[in-house]
Amino acid sequence: MRIKWFSTIRVLGMLFVLFYHFYILFFPGGFIGVDLFFTLSGYLTTALFLDEYAKHQAIDFKGFFKRRFYRIFPPVVLTLLLTTPLALLVRNDFIAGIGRQLMATLGFMTNFFEILSGNSYENQFTPHLFLHTWSLALEVHFYLLWALIIWGITRLAKTLGQLRGMVFLASSGLFLISFLAMFISSFFVSNFSTIYFATWTHIFPFFLGSTLASLTGLKKLTRPFERVIEKWDVKQTLAVFAAGLTVELLLLFFLPFDSIWTYLVGFLLSSSATAVMIYAARILHEKTENITEPAILLFFSNISYGIYLFHWPFYTIFSQVLSHTLAVFLTLIFSILFASLSFYLLEPYLAGKNGRLWNVEFDLKPYTKWIGATATAFLLVTLGISLFAPRLGNFERESLISNLYQAERQLTTTRSAAENAQATDYNVEKGTTIIGDSVSLRANTGIQNILPEAHLDGAISRNLSEASHLIQLYTTSHSLKENVVIALGTNTSDNYQELLDELVSRFPKGHRLIFVTPYDGNNASEQALTYQIGQYERNLASKYDYISIADWYQTAIENPQIWINTDLVHFNLETEGATLFAQTIQAALEQVEKQPVKNVGSSE
């Protein structure tokens, strides 16, 4: 039984995810699109189980998993076979270790793979091509767990009413356990992606949908829900649906991924709002018997899963070689095309049926040999890429070399600090300490050549929250040089003002502070956090005489050639990007030599 208007929820979830991936600056909360899918999936899965039990007094779990296999697996395999070879068109960072990604995807373990990799969901540099399949892994985990629990419950229940009651208790209990796991964990993790990916902390939307299904039903409705349907009119139902949609839209525009409030209440709000829309849509189905869903809505609902699968690898690859607008356009065209072919032709063919597209029936059986030969060719290419792909990409290899170099220089710096006499009135050694992130690591060669005496301490994914602690550690070990360069901010922090104020307040006397303004070409507007961080750093420099600016933001804008075939955060190493980064710091250091260090009289 197909319920009208559920298609609206599916399409909304798909659009939210697309908006987020294509235009994250304007739609920072679009990641909740998957939670719309989760809640609806939990509702439909449980409701169908209950309807089947009501009709047959049993549930065909073998049939359930067979249907799920034909719906889930073919589009996944098609996505992997089509997009993996395309990765050869871009830098080898995207195919490095891709075999592990393929195995994680096919084994429905991408979420655990990302957790073990220490990856961030919002990683803008070398994102995994199949990162988005973490949600598919979570869905399969729900199917396996919930089918096992329902199987156990059916062994105990004697009537449909008893089954509904047990399902309500089990689903609401699991919902509460999972949500509390996310709620409590959010206070203790340093990387929110860990609890975003984890099955046990992010499976609760499914069980919220399951709880709702036990209270309403799908085809076989509960009596209380039937009374609600009799009582509500179309206007009231639409108002309830609009209320849920309004909450989702507010979250779409204003919910940040990297905020603790997102994990304390954000996902709960989104799932609850989805449940409200599901409730209203089920009533609206009964109230609009003479109205047919728009064909375009039904079409995009049918292929929404395929679009979700295809869009991310296509967009990741296209955005490396094309302008953003063209990358988005081609991603949509190819995603819609292959999602349509998968849903309307490939999946029916594999299930032994004829496909139908645009009211034309297609029988692909006569082309079985051609289909098999084409699939085999793509499979061999994909296997070849996964077997011969480098274990580490260029960026990871550069980072490893930089870390080894840093360790060597750290030993030299510590030894020098112990041997040198007091270099200033504040017992501070002359020289420069650079505390940076992955952009600084990428500029390592330029820094070595232009600032050979500087000590670089760079780390991937480092943000402003670590700056004060690192400075304190260097101060304690008496190895903090007179000039301290802070090259952070690319990995943004919502509380950057608080962090920068704390850094300035606790900054040790006898030193000068140089901020390197961050640059992110993906979000270069004045509303972007990276730009605002740079502006706040400039304000601090105008307020304190011992603070200066190395304006990497301006340098980045004036040299567009260094961003060709990059993620617009980490410059192309085949250009002079590393040299320009080091020269920007060098120019600031030459200027600060005329300025005082922080002293007793400096204002806080």
Sequence and secondary structure as in RCSB ss.txt:
>XXXX:A:sequence
MRIKWFSTIRVLGMLFVLFYHFYILFFPGGFIGVDLFFTLSGYLTTALFLDEYAKHQAIDFKGFFKRRFYRIFPP
VVLTLLLTTPLALLVRNDFIAGIGRQLMATLGFMTNFFEILSGNSYENQFTPHLFLHTWSLALEVHFYLLWALII
WGITRLAKTLGQLRGMVFLASSGLFLISFLAMFISSFFVSNFSTIYFATWTHIFPFFLGSTLASLTGLKKLTRPF
ERVIEKWDVKQTLAVFAAGLTVELLLLFFLPFDSIWTYLVGFLLSSSATAVMIYAARILHEKTENITEPAILLFF
SNISYGIYLFHWPFYTIFSQVLSHTLAVFLTLIFSILFASLSFYLLEPYLAGKNGRLWNVEFDLKPYTKWIGATA
TAFLLVTLGISLFAPRLGNFERESLISNLYQAERQLTTTRSAAENAQATDYNVEKGTTIIGDSVSLRANTGIQNI
LPEAHLDGAISRNLSEASHLIQLYTTSHSLKENVVIALGTNTSDNYQELLDELVSRFPKGHRLIFVTPYDGNNAS
EQALTYQIGQYERNLASKYDYISIADWYQTAIENPQIWINTDLVHFNLETEGATLFAQTIQAALEQVEKQPVKNV
GSSE
>XXXX:A:secstr
   TTHHHHHHHHHHHHHHHHH TTT TTGGGHHHHHHHHHHHHHHHHHHHHHHHHSS  HHHHHHHHHHHHHHH
HHHHHHHHTGGGGGS GGGTTTHHHHHHHHHTT HHHHHHHHT  TT  SS  TTGGGHHHHHHHHHHHHHHHHH
HHHHTT  SHHHHHHHHHHHHHHHHHHHHHHHHHHTTT S THHHHH HHHH HHHHHHHHHHHHH SSS  HHH
HHHHHH  HHHHHHHHHHHHHHHHHHHHH  TT HHIIIIIHHHHHHHHHHHHHHHHHHHHH TT    HHHHHH
HHTHHHHHHHHHHHHHHHHHHS HHHHHHHHHHHHHHHHHHIIIIIHHHHTT  EEETTEEE  GGGHHHHHHHH
HHHHHHHHHHHHHS SS HHHHHHHHHHHHHHHHHHHHHHHHHHS   STTS  SSEEEEE HHHHHTHHHHHHH
 TT EEEE TT  GGGHHHHHHHHHHTT   SEEEEE  SS  TTHHHHHHHHHHH  TT EEEEE    TTS S
TTSHHHHHHHHHHHHHHH TTEEEE HHHHHHH GGGGTTS SSS  TTTTHHHHHHHHHHHHHHHHTTS    T
T   
